[in-house]
Amino acid sequence: MPNFAAQQSLFRAYDVRGSHKLFTPDFIEALGKAFAHLYTNLTSHAKTSSEKPIIVIGYDVRCGSDNIARILTDILSQHGIQVVQLGLVTTPMMAFWAGQYQGHGIVVTASHSAKDILGIKWLINHKSPNSTEIQRLYQQLTKSKSRKSLSSHKGNPDPNKTLTSIEASSDYLTDVPNEQVATTYMTAITQVFEDIYPSDKQESEPSLPFSNKLDLKVVIDCMNGATSTIAQRLFERFCRQVIVLNDTPDGNFPKGTPDPAEPYRLEQLQGQVLKHNAHIGLAFDGDGDRLMIVDNRGKVVTPDHLLYLLAQVALAERPKPLADSLPASQILFDIKCSHHLPTLLAKLGTQPVLSKTGSSMMRQQMQRAHSPILFAGELSGHFIFNDGRFIIYDDAMYAALRLLHWLSISNNLGNKTSLTDITQHLPAVVNTADHYLPMPKTSEEDCSIVEQLTRLCQYLRNLVASTVDSNSDYHPLETCPSLSCRCATDKQYTTFEQARDLLPIGTKLSCIDGVRLDFAHGFGVLRQSNTSYNLTARFAGDTLDDLKEIQAKFAALCRPFDQALAEQITAIPVE
């Protein structure tokens, strides 16, 4: 039985992802068996146990993804599980097709990651797994017995290598033609806009006859990812002119990592928007669940502003029954978003709600019964509608089309404004990008750096808010309650003045996902990454001086625990 200790690092907060070298033949087969156990076990607990599970499976453009999907398909079919093969699809398309059956689906994708990374996402009853369920899958995987025939593949990490010992059961396989996969998905999206903008409305009502294409010239960068096969066809259904860049599926990603959140990856799109005098530029990541946009002047619209615009779309286009039942809908945004965003959302008449980073975690909240969350978005470009019109999933192409229609409707009503005109009135900030810092080493007994920082900030906040007179008396910092922990706060002291300087009165502290501090003129976040064993740091301020001050405060807060970390925070450059 192989030891999969090295592969444990692949099992992350909301998917399986990591170096292609770890996707060995033995591991892929064991993972297939673990999935078979997972989905078969669902049936055993179902009310109608006679109903066999149906799983849709697709893959992205990465080298090796198609072969992994084939192996998983073969193993699942061998276990009596009906598998619907989708071929090359975006992750949202997998989610859509899963919804046509029982809500179970697997897509082999590493999303926006570099070309040497492989990964897998999956759905169970329409929902993404949480971190506990992902770890449970790993535990099941370690129980799987390897076939003897695979022993000859020692040291071969290539997922492209065919495992000839595995033969699929054709009785349990259904191949959906590529054309049907795409057409059914596009038809469902078309129906959404026919419902929102029916052509038989009274003239007094805002209308956009669906038969008329939007008078827009749009440039799209597919980044050689999964949207390459469908983006042009889909957007030509709705827009007068569509220009597509990098629309050849290529797992080597010749123009760079397929992540539109990376500023350098938008430079080509910015140039082409200006060259063609286009109204807007759209960029999708490798598996089609992230969206970034460029305005008519070639300027990147910040994800915070895009989230705000899409929240307006969601509010304006709510079905009337939903608007009546949820007049004060919630808008979910992640912990890395701008400190201005809650105020902007509140002015729309919504309730802004801060969330952990991670679109799958947001979806889990939205999929709860009677959820008041109408829309959710995060800084990385994931946007999710929950208005009953389409799937509850972060579909970048669908979100882009919702925005394009809303902008066109605004113009048809006489508001001849460009995207630039809208966004230039929104508050801007100076910020750093997300920076990944090495996790400081601590002994097994000690708390993590995030836990220590959380405890310190809570203590300082309470000290500042207390009725202690402003004097120079020293106050001992709160130490870890664990007797075995040797946290650096032990025997550390602070004055009231020092505490108030670090966390002035009115500073807001959130500990739902690491440590976020909101000051009067900016914010900072330090949290454990969901996808790697690193700390993620991000800082923003209304001015450069504000940002530098906040950065310095975080460095000072971390210095008692780790001097090197404090220096790394100070050295983070401004975007």
N, C-alpha and C positions, 0 to 999 in steps of 0.2 A: 504494500500500500504506500503510495507516494506521500511525501511530506509537503504540504502546501503552506508551510509557515511563511515563505516569502510572498505568497499570493494574498496573505491577510491584508497587506497594505492596499490592495486593490478595492477592498470593500469599504466604501466611503459613506458620507452622510446621506446621499440619495441615489447612488448608482455604483456600478463596478467600473473602475477606470484606472489605467496606469500603463506602464511600459509594455510594448508589444512583446518584449522578451519574456514576460511573465505569463503570457497566454500560450503555454506549452500544450501539446496534444493531450497529455494526461489531464491537465487542468481543465481544458475545454470540455473534455468528456465528463469529468467529475461534476463540472458546473451544469452540464446538460442533465445529468441524473438528479442533481439537487433541484433544478427547475421542475423536472418530472415529478419528483416527490412533492414539491410545493403545490403544483396545480392539481395533481391527483388528490392530495389531501383536502383541497377545497371541496371536491365532490363528496368526499366521505362525510363532511360536516354540513352538506347542503340538505335542504328540506326534501328535495327530489334527488336521491342518490343515483337514480338511473340516468340522469342527465350527464353525459360525458363532457369534460371541459373542451372548449374550443379556444385555441391560441392563435392570434395573428403574429406573424414574424416578418420583419423587414430589416434592412441594413443600409448603412450610409456608403459613401464613396471610398472610404479608407481601404488601403491595401490589406487584405485579410478579413475584412468585415463580412464579405459575402460568404467566405468559407466557414467562418464561425457560425453564421446564421444557418448554413446548410447542416453543419454537424449538430447544432441544437435541434433543428427540425427533425433530423433522422432519429435522434435519441428520444425526443418527445413522442414521435409517431410510434416508435417501438414500444412505448409504454401505454399505448392505447389512447393517446391524446390526439384529437383532431387538430391539425395544423393548417392554417390558411397562409400561404406564401405570398407576400406582397412584392418582393423584389426590392429595388432601390427606391427608398421613400424618405421623406423628412420624418422626424420624430412626431410632429403633430399629425401627419397623415396616418402614421401607425395608430395614434390615439383615436383618430376619427374612425378608422376601420375596426379597431377593437370595440368601439361603441356600436358597430353594426351587428355584433355577436353578443358575447357575454361580458365584455369589458376587460378581457385578458389580452395582453400583448407584450411582445419583446421586440426591441430594435437594437441592433448591434451598432453602436455609435459612440464616439468620444467627443461629440458635440463640437465645441470651438477649440479643442486642444490641438497641440502640434501633431504633425503627421506620424510621428513614431509612437503615438499613444492610441491604444484601443480601449473600447469600453462597451458597456451594455446597460440599457435602461429597460424597465419593464413596468407593467400595470397589472394590478390584481383587482378585479371588480371595479374598473375605471380609475383606480387610485394608485399613485406611486407608493412604494414602500417607504416606511420610516427607517431611521438608523438602526433601531432594534431588530426590525424584520430583515434588514440587510445583513446584519451580523448573524442572525439565525440561519440565513441561507449559507453563510460561510461555515457555520457549525455543521450543517447538514452535509455540505460538500466534503468535509473531512471524514465523514462516515462512509462515503462512497468507495466502493472497491474498484480498482482499476482492472481493465481487461489485460490478460497476459500478453495479448497480441500487441499491446502498446509499449511493452517494455523495450522493444527494439528502437523506440524513438528517443532514447535518452539523449539529453542535451540538445534536442532540436526544438528551438523556440518558435519556429515558423508556423503561424496559424494557417498559412496557405497549403501546408502539407496535408494531403488527403488521408483520412483515416479509413482505409478500405475495409476494415473489419466491421464497420458500422453500415448497415443497410436499412434504409427507410422502409416502412410498411406503407405501400401505396394506398391501402384501404383508408388510411387516416390522413392523406395529403390532398389539399386543394390548392391549385395554382390559379391565382387571379391574374388575368392578362394585364400587362402594364397599362394598356389603354384604359381598361375598366377601372383600375386603381385610381388613375388620375382623373378620369371623367366623372366618376361618382363623387369624388372629393370636391371637384370644381362645381358640379351641379348643386351640391349642398350649400356651398358658399354663395352661389348665384341666388338660391332661394332665400337666403338671409336678406339680401338687398332688395329682392322683390317684395319681401314682407315689410321692410322698413320704409321703402319708397314706392308704394304701389302707384301705378300710373292713373288710377281712376279717382284720385283725390279731388276735392273741390279746388277751384282756382285760388280761393282765399287761403288755402293751406300751403305750407312749404312743400314743394314737390320737385322731384327729379325723375321724369319718366325713365324707367329702367332701359327702355329701348335705345335711349340716347347715351352714347359713351361720354365719359367725363372729359371735358375739354382740358386735358392735362398732358403735358409731355413729361414722362417719368424715365429716369435712369436707374437701373437696378444692377447691383453688384452681387452675384451669387457666390463669389469667392470659391468657385470650383466645387462647391458642396452639393448637398442633396437637392436644393431648390433649383439647381441647374436644369433639371429635366422638365420642369413644370412652370417656372416663374413667368416666362414670356407668354405662354399660352393663357395662363390665368389672368395676367394683368391686361393683356390685349382684349379680353372680354369686356373690360371696364374703362380703359383709358385710350384716348385718341392716338397717342404715340408712345411706344415703349422701346427703350434702348437698353440692351442687356450686356453686361460685362462679365467676363470670366464664367461663362455658362457651359463650359465643357467639364463634365464630372471628372475629377482628377484627384486621387488620393494622395498624390505627392504635393498638392497645394503649391504650385509653382510661384505664386505671388506672395506667399507667406501664410502664416497660421490663420485659419478661417475664423477670426474673432473680430467682429466689427467694433468691439469696445477698445481695441488697440488703435490709437489715433493714426499711426502710420498706414494702417490698412484702409483708411478712408481717403487717402490722398488722391488716388486714381479717380474715385467716384467724385470727389470735389472738383477735380479738373474737368471731368466729362460733363458735369452739370453746367459749368460755366461755358464750356465749348459749345454745347448744344442749346444753350439758353433755356434749360429745362426748368420746370416748376419745382421739382423736388427730386432728391436722390434717395434711394433705399438700399440698405445693406443687410444681408442675412448671413448668419453664421453657418457652420458646417452642417448642422442638422435642422436648420430652419426654425429654431425656437427663440432666436435673439434678433432684435431689430434695432438698427440705428438709422438716423436720417440726416440728410444734408439739405439745407434750404436753398432757395433760388439764387442766393448770392454765393453759394459754395461753402457756407459756414455750417459746421456740425452743430446740430441742435442737441443740447445736453439731455441726457436721459431723464433728469428731473423735470425739465420743461416738456419733454415728450410725454412723460407720465401724466403731467398736469393736463395736457391737451387731450390725451386719450381718456382721462377721467371725465372731461367735458363731453366727449363723444358718448361715453357710456351713460351719462346722465341725460343728455339730450335725446338719446335713442332708446330709452327704457320703454319696454312694452307698458301700456297703460295699467294693466292689472298689477304689475310689479311696482310701478311708480305710486300707485294708490296704497299698496300694502307696505311699502318701504319708503316713505317720503324722506326719511333721513338715512339714506344708505351709507354704508361704510366704504371707505377707500383705503386699501392696504398698501403700505409702502415699506421698503426694507430699511434697515438700520444705517445704511450708508448714504441715504438720500439727503439732500440739502435741508438745512434748518429752516429755510423759507417755505418748504413744501407744505407743512401742516397748515400754515396760515393761508396759503393760496387755496388749498382744498377746502378749508373751512368756509372761505368766502363763497364757494360754490354751493353751500348749504349741505355739505356732506360731513361725515364724522371721520377725520383722519385717524388711522390706526397704525402704529409702529409695529413692524414684524421682524422676525429673524430673517437673515439672508437665506435665500434658497427658494426657487419657484415651486419646487415640489411641496415644501412646507406651506407655502401660501395656498396652493391648490387644496391641500388637506383641510385647511381652515374653511375654504370656500365650499367644499363638498359636504360639509356637515349639514344636517337637516336644518332647514329654515335659516340658513346663513344670511346675515344682513349685509354681507360683503358684495358689493356690486362690481367692483373692479379692483385689480391688484397689479402692482408693477414693482420692479426693482431696478437698481442702478445699472446692472449688467445688460439690460435690454429685454428682459422677460416681461410680457404684458398679458394679462388674463382677464377676459370678460366673463361675467357670471349673470347674464341677463336672460338665459334660456334660449337664446337664438342659435347658438352653436356649441361646440364642445367646450368644456371647462379645461382649457389647456392653453399654454403659452405658444400660440401659433403666430409667428412673425409676419407671414404673408397676409393672414386674416386681419391682424391688427393694423397693418399698413393700409389695407383696403378700407377698413372702417374709418381711418383718418382721412384718406383721400376723398371719400364720399362726403364726410362731414365738412371738410374744407370747401368742396365744390358747392354744397348746399348753402353755406354761408355766403359764398360769392353770388349765387343765384338770387339770394334775398337782397342783394344790393350792397353787401359788404365786400367791396372789391379790395380785399386785403390779401397780401401775400403771407406766406409762412413767416418770412422775416419781419413783416409788420406786426405780427402777433407776438412773436417771441422777444422782440427787442424791448418790449415794455415789461418783461418779467425780470425779477431781480437776479442779477448774475453774481457769481462768487468766484474767488480765486481758490484753487484747490490743488492738492496733490492727486496723482492717480493712486489706485490700490497698490501698495507695496508689500511684498512678501518678505518677512524677516525671519531668520532662523529662530526656531523655538529655543529659548534659554534652557540649558540643562539644569535639572533639579534632581535631588535624590528621590528615591521611591517614596520616602515618608513625607516629603514636602508637598505643599500645594502647588498647583500650576501657577505660572506667572499671571495668568488672567484672574485666577481666584485671589491671589495676593493683591493684585491691583484693585479688584472689585472691593475687597475688604477695606483697603486703605481709603478708597474714594467714599465708601459708605461712612467710614469713621470721620473723615474730614468734613463731609457734608453735615453730619450730625453735630460735629463740634462747632461749625460755623453757625448752624441754626440754633444752637443752645443759648441759654441765657448767661453763659460765662462772660464775665466782664472782659473787655479788651485790655488785657495786660500781658506782660512778658513772661508769665509763669509757664513753665514747660509742662506739657501734657504727654504722657506716654501713649504711643500708638497702640491700637488694639492688636493684640497678637493672635495667632491662629489658635482656635480652641483645641486642636489636636496636640496632645502632649508630646507626641513623637515628631511633630513638624518643627523644623528649624528655620522658619521663615525669616527673611531679612528684616522684618519689622520688629523683631524681638530686640528690646532695649533701644529702639529708636524713639526719638522725642520730637515734638513740634510745638510751636507757639501758636496762639490764637491768630496772630497776625500772619504767620506763615501759612496756616490753613486757609485763611480768608484770601490770601494772595493766589493760592493754587486753585481754590474753588470759591470764587466770590459769591456773595448772597444772590440767589436767583439762578445759580447754575443747576441745570437739570441733569440727573444721572439716570441712565437706563442700563440695566444689567441683563436684559433678555437674551443678548447675544454678544458676549464679551463685555466691554465697557465703552459706552458712548457718553460723552459729556457735551452738553449744549450750553454755550456761553452766549452773551448778549449779541456777539457779532460773528459767530461761527461755531463749529463743532469739531470734534475728533472722535475717531473710533479705533479701538484696538481689540481684535477678536481672533479666535482660532479659526483658521481656514477650514472650509468644508471639504476641500479637495486635495489638501496636502498637509504635511506635518509642519506647518509654518504659522506665524502670526501675520494677520493682515492689518495694515495700518492705513488710515485715510484721514486727511485733515482738510478743512475748508474755512475760509473767512471772507467777510465782505470786502476786505482789502488785503493786500500782501502783508501789511504789518499785523493785521488781525490773525492771519494764518500763522505767521512766524511766532506770534505770542502763544497761540494755542499749541503749536508744535513744541515750544519750549516748556509749557506746562506739563504736557504728557511726558516729555523727557525727564523733567524733575520728579514726576510721580513714579516713574519706573527706576530711577537711579538707585534708590535703596535696595532694590531687588537684583538689578543687573546693570552694571555700568556700561557694558558693551551695547546692550539694547538701547539705553538712553542715547548713546552716541549715534547709533543707527537711525533712531527716530529724528534726531537733529539733522542728520545728513540727507533725509529724504528731500528730493528736489521738487519744486513747484512745477505744475504742468504749463 
